[in-house]
Amino acid sequence: MSIPDQNALKIALDLHPDGVALFDADQRICFANKSFLAMFGDFANSAELVGMSEADFCTLLTQHGRLHARSRLSQRFSLNSPAARAFELSYQTDPVSAMRLLWARDISASLERQAQTRDFFSMAAHQLRTPVASIFGFSELLLARKPDATRTEDLLKVIHRQSSFLVDLLGSLLELSRVSAHQTQAVPLVPMSSAQLVADSVASLPSAAAVRIQTPATDHATKVLADPVTARLAFIQVLNNALRFSAADAPVIVACQTTATHLELLISDSGPGMTREQLDRAFDHFYRANPEGSTPGAGLGLSLVRAVMQQHEGHVKLESTLDKGTCVTLGFRLAP
């Protein structure tokens, strides 16, 4: 390979996000790209790594973490300090030159996503189990014992309530799944007036709820970058929460303000508010501030709102005072 070709290859490898190291026939590192040096630079500097034997490199790793053999040509390196990280190490050997290529990939984020997915499905199964068991048990009781009319009505009310919870839960799961899937793709954001977003969202509410939404004389004409479908989904979710947790005749106030880069919609209610501990967990999947209360919900609404706002490269903020109410702020990027 000519000198220019070697330089071009080195530049290409240095730009690669994965770590690449080459061991020569004497099993010493003769080349390491920038990503490799950055990955393992906490254990040895570049001058120490280049020229290090393969055996010494493995010893260096075991001094700082754990090596797990996955196959003859693959290992996983786990590091717990200063931060939990994991690397996939793959080896390939050239039979002619006896040189070995080590490919190191940081899989920390992938493993974290897998753990989050497992936790999510575990929580979803737990949430589904209770209402399904209740519906099955009470319907079986109705079929087996033929209770009187009063008892039958009570059991049917329980079945209806649990069925309503399931409908809400499954709907939220489907919406969250759809929004999360879009986060792996580039979702087109188009200029949209905040007035249109507010008007379309309020118009989709039942008339008894829509009349409670108050929008003071504020400039809602500013255009933001939004996906009309998911932006309305998030805004309606926040409106429904505010309506649900307020008295039946209490208004919900929608205001707006602009910063240098964002337009913020502020949705305020006069509901029971939340404690500091409840605020800290409000965006967790399936979290309900009062799980024993009569207010329906699966605890996925704010998770869905956060996912939508991340998709929009915006933000969501939550402020609340116990016994006084809650204000949710949705920040959308200003359109150019």
Buried (B, 14 or more C-beta within 10 A) or exposed (E): EEEEEEEEEEEEBBEEEBBBBBBBEEBBBEBBBBBBBBBBEEBBEEEBBBEBEBEBBBEBBEEBBEBEEEEEEEBBBBBEEEEEBBBBBBBEEEEEEEBBBBBBBBBBEEBEEEEEEEEBEEBBEEBBEEBEEBBEBBBEBBEEEEEEEEEBEEBEEBBEBBBEBBEBBEEBBEBBEBBBEBEEEEBEBEEBBBBBBBEBBBEBBEEEBBEBBEBEEBEBEBBBBBBEEBBBBBBBBBBBBBBBBBEEEBBBBBBBEBEEEBBBBBBBBBBBBBEEEBBEEBBEBBBBBEEEEEEEBBBBBBBBBBBBBBBBEBBBEBBBEEEEBBBBBBBBBBBE
